[in-house]
């Protein structure tokens, strides 16, 4: 909690500044709503925001979960041999470069309007950092330690679970931290198309020129991203301590 | 069990360096020090004996199994996420020995190498000398018949080098493993070992192979004796003439 007060200072300053600018008419409310108006918007319709928040949270958690499982499994395969890595790593890059907003309509055609599309969108956007960081970590184990394990007649699973994976843990967790934020972004993009969750709420509010509602939804999406990041940071301490 | 090197050769094709044709017989329980300038193939010789490198010519015969060989690296090569006791017991744990049994086995080594107070410390909390003690304890816990040491004291200051050298000599007298000890220090090589091999050139060749008849006990005062100094001078001149 001690570390929280420092980032709170700019937040409070910006919030007060935005409140003053809009309240005194320096910036028109249709461009930038007063922070108090944004909070009021949430307070007026708590059920709507709660439902949208939970939908986005479930979709992005599912997308992130899939990314962790599939991303780690892919990284293990890619790091197993140089030949496999050279053959398939460029295809993993596809997930990094794919313009998710362009293929989201395709996902709707394949998976329909609903949760599967949102999860797929979240997964596509968030899987690459996990693959890239995990491959990097798994392949960067100290050469002397690898020689030592060879000298100690360690089996391949022992090298993987006692050396490569623990060594790669900081990079893997770093990848998951990045993926956490991206999973929310991917889910929101998917929801723009499928019309559910916070993304759907933003889309509807945009059409109705409800800038306060857009800001409220964006605020909740950011909160979700921060929650993911904080959870992974907490897990990081535990995992690094228990390698 | 003895080690027989017959015209043993390892040439790295890119640099044309490595080990030239080496022929030598190392009898059981002998402590052989290998001296020579950087790039003459000292470490390569150790790796060839350990089976970590493939030879490009000649033959090597040694009856040690992998379980009977220990390797001590220059920079201790400890797992940073494991405590001292976990690092020391690693070779036993990889062989399937239970944690409690392995820790029981480690106790005498913790005592002999003055590590009792540091059993639960992580490598990042240790000095260079302590890290090297851990590395030596890890090498000895399996009661190896052959110990290969690649400049184990290179990163340590002189008083700690001497202290560790004395301790290692005592342990060798008690256990009598075969030791192949690579070092840059002429004094250390002559003081600790029964035989010295000086390698020269790129790829390295044996320029001097001599038994050292300084007796089983090697007090520090031996280093000041005229016989010892004469041999130091001879090695020094040999190394200088080829540098």
Interface residues (C-beta under 8 A of the other chain):
Chain A: X142 X144 X145 X147 X148 X149 X150 X151 X152 X153 X154 X158 X162 X163 X166 X169 X240 X243
Chain B: X47 X50 X52 X66 X67 X69 X70 X71 X73 X75 X77 X79 X81 X82 X90 X91 X94 X95
